[in-house]
Amino acid sequence: MRGSLRTRTTVAATAVVAVALVIAGLAVVLLLRANLASQAELQAEVTAQQLASQLAGGTAIAKLDLDEERPVRITDADGKVLAVSEKLTAIDSRPVQLPTATPTPRPTSTPTDSDDDSDEPDDDETSQPEPGKVSEGDAGYSTGTATVDGRTAEYRFAALKVTLPAGGGEVTVQAGAELATTQDAVSTVSRTMLIGLPLLLAVVALTTWMVTRRALAPVEAIRTELAGITAARDLRRRVPVPESRDEVARLARTTNDTLTALETSVAQQRGFVADASHELRSPIASLRTQLEVAAAHPELLELDELIADTVRLQHLAADLLLLARLDAGDHPDPERIQVTDLVRDAIDGRTARLDLTGEPVVLGSKTRLARILGNLLDNAERHTHQEIRVVVNSADGHAVIQVQDDGPGVPEADRERIFERFVRLDDARSRDEGGAGLGLAIARDLAQAHGGTLTVTSSPSGGASFNLHLPLAPSS
């Protein structure tokens, strides 16, 4: 279904209510009709039962007090009319032929009158009621028309068979109850529903439209503000948060959190680009200067310095490329890595003491984990006085690698700042000695990409201890 959410919600709610009301209305009408018809049937049966009881008790047909309002007809076994109510002129559109004389009761037949010589009684004889009694069982019911006092209407009839006392024969008492009341009541209820149903549906639709509009107003405000933020490219703006504690309010808060994270990311990206441009400017400018001097004075060309600047520029470009890949979420397929072998390869050719406890195994990229250890060892060599110590053990489901030096250490206030990109604590140190300030930042980003952590504390010798925690690989 196309259209706005408000329109779809209104249509759906109205349709559901309409179906429910139609089903409920039909049920009410059917139950009402059945109930009123049952009452009419009961009234007809009561009237027939009263007359039948009088006849069975010996009251003559001519002395019966027939109801003028309800049609009553008494017939004999042959269907001949013996008596009718005063104002009844027709039943089932057939005129009623009133008797011209008092009928002679028809004697009941006896078993000896039967042509059947069998001793077994006929089915008709066995079903005949006892003389002077009303037939047992339920009355017979039918629906038809009758004309009473010149007005033809539909009636519900009840018929009972009565055996008159003293061999007076069998007669049928038929009494009716008018169904006009039932039909009028059902018609009135139906008309009321037909009129009320559209009005009720209109109220439901209007209410749903207003409630949905009010509920979606904060969503529209959020959308409008987001559109404004996108158009103005101003990530400092935030969407309005409604005072309610519902899903919309949570959506607004989550949207603001996303905008905050996006603003921080964009700020970091801009800072990264600016710092990268600044860092690249120096080696490129140095290379250009040396090349220009060499072009003017070839005898002054210093190849060693030129190669060193080129290598530094190459390393810086590689670091920037790796950071860009990490920011983009680039993660190679992991492999099982023996940490002790990784550490031995990393310290090969370096002056470092290795302290191993156990043989932990982790999952990750061997190249990138080696890059973490290489950056940490380079940093330790840059600051140590005499000895570098590498400690490997396991604790709390993690492989722990500690790179310790005996240098000046890291002040506690700067132990988080040193992991930021392009940060150098020693401002007096030259760029050639201190690097570009990306080594520790890359090491922490790589550690986090492997689900681990990298922190710095004080070493037992008073220097810095860089602690790398990596999750142990599950048992194969």
Summary of the structure (lengths in Angstrom):
residues: 476
radius of gyration: 53.1
end to end distance: 52.4
largest distance: 160.4
contacts: 1325
relative contact order: 0.07
helix: 51%
strand: 19%
